[in-house]
Amino acid sequence: MKSNIIYQSIFAVALLSLASCKPELKTVTPTQGNADFSRYIAVGNSLTSGFADGGLYLDGQKNSFPGMIATQMKTVGGGEFYTPFFNDAQADGTGYKKLSSFTATGDPVITDVAAQAVRDVITVPGFGKVNLLTKYSGEINNYGVPGIKLGQITYKPYGNLNGYFERLLPGNSPTNNTAYIDFVTEKPFTFFSLWLGNNDILGYATTGGASPADQPTDKATFTALYNLAASRMTANGAKGVVATIPDVLSTPYFTTVTLAALLKGVQASAPTVTALYIKTGAGAVRPATAKDYFILPFSSAGLLGKPNESGIPYGLHPLNPIESQYVLDEAEAATVADYVAYYNQTIKSVAAAKQLAVVDAYAIFKEYAAGKMVNGAEVSAAYITGNIFSLDGIHLTPLGYAIVANEFIRSINKTYAAGIPIVDVTKYRGVKFP
């Protein structure tokens, strides 16, 4: 992907910001409080696994927030923490996006690094293609499975449909019959983090509400399954921490490509253009407004190169509008906000009933999205220059994951009277520059 958005002096600005970092660590007296961290497990999706830059690869896995938390827990009685790492020969994992260079005008040039850990590609009838990854057979504490929805944690054949989960199971697709919630609870544990529910709305948002397979999980179903998950995690007396769902619409995936930027790019070649036309989720065609969200992979370059068979320019005329999958229109954005609010209320209510620590990821991401000083450097949700979000615009950089790890630690300390030292975020990078 090559964005049309201008990033003047982006390289110098980012380096200057990171160079100004200085550690500001508060000293705490290490104590486990009234929690037992001897076997901590992390349950969740891509954010838990260390997914970054559009893929799961070794460097991202090594910088997962659960791994950071586990390292700090060792000072208060925490045990070993095992992540299902790809080996060095498969370090590029499923492949990922890389910032290769900048154009003369300051635009980032982003390329794709090829996968190294795909062992086979199969087609599952009624589902589609599944990339099967190299198997992992060691101990596991980080159970992060990219792509998993809360609505899939009890579905026993799911290990045949998700290559990330299939990789962790002893069997090969299509013979697996172990539900995710059973898999993560089959061995005893004393403490857990639970961050599920993001994908129950994220897929709807990132596909512009246009994918029949990615509609929001029904609210009643979400509530029932979140209660089930929390009950299973606490069934043997384990304590834990849960997190709410971030504000999807404040991520760079939805805030980077604006209507104003698209019009500016088009007007460089077609100065008389004053409007872009979109097809809404309801099927209507209308001029785009500032309340519509364009997804990150979209750019003005495509608007000038896709006339239809009648020669009508793409996106510049109501007879050839921008397809719905590239736009989250105002009504769809309202749907996202509504479901996120409901899901988060459910998470908080269940946590209160189970006396679990809570990380309000929604509030935290909103706070950082607007810009915040972290150890002398300003970070934000700005694409590339903000340094919190990786190149896919959804998942985090190592610096972003370190910030999240500290929020988890603060919540654990507060709820369980513990004294887990926070992570030194200055040890972790933001976006990696060429």
C-alpha positions in Angstrom: 0.0 0.0 0.0 1.2 3.5 -0.8 -0.8 6.2 0.9 -1.5 9.5 -0.8 -1.3 11.4 2.4 1.7 13.7 2.8 4.0 13.2 5.8 6.4 16.1 5.7 9.6 15.5 7.6 8.0 12.4 9.1 11.3 10.6 9.6 12.9 13.5 11.4 9.9 14.2 13.6 9.6 10.6 14.7 13.3 10.3 15.6 13.2 13.5 17.5 10.2 12.4 19.5 11.8 9.0 20.4 15.1 10.6 21.2 13.5 12.8 23.8 12.3 9.8 25.9 13.6 9.5 29.4 12.6 7.0 32.0 10.1 8.1 34.7 9.6 4.9 36.7 8.0 5.0 40.1 9.5 2.8 42.7 7.2 0.2 44.3 7.8 -2.4 46.9 7.4 -5.8 45.1 4.6 -7.8 46.6 2.0 -10.2 45.3 -0.7 -8.8 47.5 -3.6 -11.2 47.7 -3.1 -12.8 44.3 -1.0 -15.8 43.2 1.0 -15.2 40.0 2.8 -18.6 40.0 1.0 -19.7 36.8 -0.3 -16.7 34.8 -2.1 -17.4 31.5 -3.2 -14.8 28.9 -6.5 -15.5 27.0 -7.4 -13.4 24.1 -7.1 -12.6 20.4 -4.5 -10.9 18.2 -3.8 -8.1 20.7 -2.8 -10.8 23.2 -0.6 -12.7 20.8 1.6 -9.7 19.9 0.1 -9.4 16.4 1.5 -6.3 14.6 2.0 -4.7 11.2 -0.7 -6.9 9.7 0.8 -10.3 10.7 2.0 -12.5 13.5 5.8 -12.7 13.5 8.6 -13.4 16.0 9.5 -9.8 16.8 5.9 -9.0 17.6 5.5 -12.2 19.7 8.5 -11.2 21.7 6.9 -7.9 22.5 3.4 -9.0 23.5 1.9 -7.3 26.5 1.3 -10.6 28.4 5.0 -11.4 28.0 5.9 -8.0 29.5 3.5 -8.5 32.4 4.9 -12.0 33.1 8.4 -10.6 33.3 7.4 -8.1 35.9 5.4 -10.7 37.8 8.6 -12.7 38.4 9.6 -10.1 41.0 6.5 -11.0 43.0 6.5 -14.8 42.7 5.5 -15.2 39.1 6.5 -18.4 37.3 7.8 -19.1 33.8 5.7 -17.8 30.9 5.7 -19.6 27.6 4.7 -18.0 24.3 4.3 -20.2 21.2 7.1 -18.4 19.3 7.9 -19.1 15.7 11.5 -20.3 15.5 14.3 -18.2 14.0 14.0 -19.9 10.6 10.3 -18.9 10.6 10.8 -15.5 12.2 8.7 -13.7 9.5 5.7 -15.9 10.6 2.6 -15.2 8.6 4.3 -12.2 6.9 3.8 -8.5 7.8 4.0 -5.0 6.5 7.3 -3.1 6.5 8.1 0.6 6.1 10.7 0.5 3.3 11.3 4.1 2.4 9.7 7.5 1.7 9.0 9.2 -1.5 10.5 12.6 -2.4 7.2 14.2 -1.2 7.3 12.4 2.1 4.8 9.6 1.4 5.6 6.3 3.2 6.3 3.3 1.0 5.0 0.2 2.7 5.9 -3.3 1.4 4.9 -6.8 2.3 7.3 -9.3 3.9 6.6 -12.8 2.8 5.4 -15.5 5.2 7.8 -18.1 6.4 5.5 -20.2 8.7 2.7 -21.4 6.3 2.9 -25.2 6.0 -0.1 -25.7 3.8 -3.2 -24.0 2.4 -6.4 -25.9 2.6 -10.0 -25.3 1.5 -12.7 -26.1 4.1 -16.1 -26.7 2.5 -18.5 -24.0 3.4 -15.8 -21.8 4.9 -13.0 -21.2 2.4 -9.2 -21.2 2.4 -7.3 -21.6 5.6 -3.5 -21.1 6.0 -2.1 -23.9 8.2 0.9 -22.7 10.1 3.9 -24.6 11.4 2.9 -26.6 14.5 3.9 -25.6 18.0 4.1 -28.4 20.6 5.7 -26.8 23.7 4.2 -25.4 26.9 1.8 -22.4 26.5 0.9 -19.5 28.7 0.0 -17.0 26.0 -3.1 -18.4 24.4 -3.7 -15.4 22.1 -5.4 -16.5 18.8 -5.7 -13.8 16.2 -9.2 -13.6 14.7 -11.1 -15.4 17.4 -14.5 -13.9 18.4 -16.2 -14.4 21.7 -18.9 -16.2 19.7 -16.4 -18.9 18.7 -14.9 -19.9 22.0 -17.3 -22.8 22.5 -17.3 -24.0 18.9 -15.4 -27.3 18.9 -14.5 -27.4 15.1 -13.0 -23.9 15.3 -9.5 -25.5 15.5 -10.0 -26.5 11.8 -11.0 -23.0 10.6 -8.4 -20.8 12.3 -4.8 -21.5 11.4 -3.5 -19.7 14.5 -5.5 -21.9 16.8 -4.8 -25.1 14.7 -1.1 -24.5 15.2 -1.5 -24.9 18.9 -3.5 -28.1 18.9 -2.0 -31.6 18.7 -4.3 -32.6 15.8 -4.4 -31.5 12.2 -7.3 -29.9 10.4 -10.0 -31.2 9.8 -9.7 -33.6 12.8 -9.7 -31.1 15.7 -12.7 -31.1 18.1 -11.5 -29.0 21.0 -13.3 -25.7 21.9 -11.0 -22.8 22.7 -12.4 -22.3 26.2 -11.7 -25.9 27.0 -8.2 -25.7 25.6 -7.2 -22.7 27.7 -8.6 -24.1 30.9 -7.4 -27.7 30.6 -4.3 -27.1 32.8 -4.4 -25.5 36.3 -3.6 -21.7 36.5 -3.6 -19.2 39.3 -4.0 -15.9 37.5 -5.3 -14.8 34.1 -5.8 -11.9 31.8 -8.9 -12.0 29.5 -9.2 -9.7 26.5 -11.9 -11.1 24.2 -14.7 -9.4 22.3 -12.7 -7.0 20.1 -13.3 -9.1 17.0 -17.0 -9.4 17.6 -17.3 -5.8 16.2 -13.9 -5.2 14.5 -14.6 -7.3 11.4 -17.9 -5.5 10.8 -16.1 -2.1 11.0 -13.0 -3.0 8.9 -15.1 -4.4 6.1 -17.3 -1.3 6.0 -20.2 -3.3 7.3 -20.4 -5.0 4.0 -19.4 -8.6 4.9 -22.3 -11.0 5.7 -19.8 -13.1 7.7 -18.7 -10.2 9.8 -21.8 -8.8 11.4 -21.7 -7.8 15.1 -22.2 -10.6 17.6 -25.8 -10.5 18.9 -25.9 -8.6 22.2 -27.6 -11.3 24.2 -25.2 -13.9 22.8 -22.2 -11.7 23.7 -23.5 -11.3 27.3 -24.1 -15.1 27.7 -20.7 -16.0 26.3 -18.8 -13.4 28.3 -20.5 -14.7 31.5 -19.5 -18.2 30.5 -15.9 -17.3 29.8 -15.5 -15.4 33.1 -17.1 -18.3 35.0 -14.8 -20.9 33.4 -11.7 -18.8 34.1 -12.6 -18.3 37.8 -14.1 -21.8 38.4 -11.0 -23.0 40.3 -10.5 -19.9 42.3 -8.1 -18.1 39.9 -8.1 -14.3 40.1 -7.6 -12.2 37.0 -7.9 -9.0 35.0 -10.2 -8.3 32.0 -10.1 -5.4 29.5 -12.9 -3.6 27.6 -13.0 -3.1 23.9 -11.0 -0.1 22.5 -12.7 2.6 20.5 -12.4 1.1 17.0 -13.1 4.4 15.3 -10.2 6.2 16.9 -7.6 3.9 15.4 -5.5 5.0 12.4 -7.3 2.4 10.3 -10.3 4.8 10.3 -8.8 8.2 11.0 -5.9 8.4 8.5 -7.7 8.6 5.2 -10.1 11.5 5.4 -12.5 13.0 2.9 -10.5 16.2 2.8 -7.2 14.2 2.1 -8.9 12.2 -0.7 -10.3 15.4 -2.3 -6.9 17.1 -2.1 -5.3 14.1 -3.8 -7.9 14.0 -6.6 -7.8 17.8 -7.1 -4.1 17.7 -7.9 -5.1 16.1 -11.3 -8.8 17.1 -11.5 -9.1 20.5 -9.8 -12.9 20.9 -10.6 -13.8 17.9 -8.4 -15.7 19.0 -5.3 -17.4 15.8 -4.1 -16.9 12.1 -3.8 -19.7 9.6 -4.0 -20.2 6.5 -1.9 -22.6 3.6 -1.8 -23.9 3.3 1.8 -24.5 0.1 3.7 -28.2 0.5 2.9 -27.4 0.6 -0.9 -28.1 4.2 -1.5 -25.6 6.5 -3.3 -24.8 9.9 -1.9 -22.0 12.4 -1.6 -19.5 11.5 1.1 -19.3 13.7 4.2 -16.8 14.2 6.9 -18.9 11.8 9.1 -18.0 8.9 6.8 -14.9 6.8 7.7 -12.6 5.6 4.9 -10.5 2.6 5.7 -6.7 2.8 5.7 -5.9 0.8 2.6 -8.0 3.2 0.5 -6.3 6.2 -1.3 -7.0 8.9 -3.9 -4.7 7.1 -6.4 -7.4 4.5 -7.0 -10.0 7.1 -7.6 -8.3 8.3 -10.8 -7.5 4.8 -12.2 -10.8 2.9 -12.1 -13.4 4.3 -14.6 -16.3 2.0 -15.3 -17.1 0.5 -18.7 -18.9 3.7 -19.7 -15.8 5.8 -18.9 -17.3 7.4 -15.7 -14.5 8.1 -13.2 -14.5 6.0 -10.1 -15.9 7.7 -7.0 -16.3 11.1 -8.7 -19.8 10.4 -10.0 -22.9 8.8 -8.5 -23.1 6.3 -11.4 -19.7 4.9 -10.3 -19.6 5.3 -6.5 -17.0 4.0 -4.0 -18.1 0.6 -2.8 -19.4 0.1 0.7 -16.5 -2.1 1.8 -14.2 0.9 1.7 -16.4 3.2 3.7 -18.0 3.0 7.1 -20.9 5.4 6.7 -22.5 7.4 9.4 -25.2 4.8 10.2 -22.7 2.0 10.3 -20.3 4.0 12.5 -23.3 4.5 14.9 -23.8 0.8 14.9 -20.2 0.2 15.9 -20.4 2.8 18.7 -23.6 1.2 20.0 -22.3 -2.3 20.1 -19.0 -1.3 21.6 -20.8 0.5 24.4 -23.0 -2.5 25.1 -20.2 -5.0 25.0 -18.1 -2.8 27.4 -21.0 -2.4 29.8 -21.3 -6.2 29.8 -17.6 -6.7 30.4 -17.6 -4.2 33.4 -20.7 -5.8 34.9 -19.3 -9.3 34.7 -16.0 -8.2 36.1 -17.7 -6.5 39.1 -19.8 -9.7 39.8 -16.6 -11.8 39.7 -14.5 -9.3 41.6 -12.0 -9.1 38.7 -9.6 -6.2 37.9 -10.7 -4.1 34.9 -8.6 -2.3 32.3 -10.8 0.3 30.6 -9.1 0.0 27.2 -11.8 2.1 25.6 -11.0 5.2 27.8 -7.3 4.6 27.6 -7.1 4.4 23.8 -9.3 7.5 23.5 -6.9 9.3 25.8 -3.8 8.3 23.9 -5.4 8.8 20.5 -5.7 12.5 21.2 -2.0 12.7 22.1 -0.2 12.2 25.4 3.3 12.6 26.8 5.0 9.3 27.7 8.4 9.7 29.3 9.1 13.0 27.6 7.8 12.1 24.1 4.3 12.7 22.7 2.5 9.7 21.3 -0.8 9.5 19.6 -3.0 7.6 17.2 -1.5 9.4 14.2 -0.5 6.9 11.6 3.3 6.2 11.7 4.2 9.4 13.6 2.1 8.5 16.6 4.2 5.5 17.3 1.5 3.6 19.3 -0.1 1.8 16.3 1.7 -0.5 13.9 1.5 -0.3 10.2 -1.8 -2.1 9.9 -3.5 0.8 11.8 -5.2 -1.5 14.3 -2.6 -3.4 16.3 0.1 -1.9 18.4 3.8 -1.3 18.2 6.1 -2.7 21.0 5.8 0.8 22.6 2.0 0.6 22.4 2.0 -2.9 23.9 4.3 -1.7 26.7 1.8 1.1 27.5 -1.0 -1.4 27.6 1.0 -3.8 29.8 1.4 -1.0 32.3 -2.3 -0.3 32.4 -2.9 -4.0 33.1 -0.3 -3.9 35.9 -1.8 -0.8 37.5 -5.2 -2.4 37.5 -3.9 -5.6 39.0 -2.0 -3.7 41.7 -5.0 -1.6 42.6 -7.4 -4.5 42.8 -5.3 -7.1 44.5 -3.1 -4.8 46.7 -0.1 -6.1 44.7 3.2 -4.3 43.9 4.2 -5.5 40.5 6.8 -3.0 39.0 5.7 -1.3 35.8 7.4 -1.8 32.5 10.1 0.6 31.4 8.5 1.8 28.1 11.7 3.4 26.9 13.0 -0.1 26.1 10.4 -0.5 23.4 10.3 1.0 19.9 7.5 2.6 18.1 7.2 2.3 14.3 10.3 0.8 12.8 11.9 3.1 10.3 14.1 2.0 7.4 
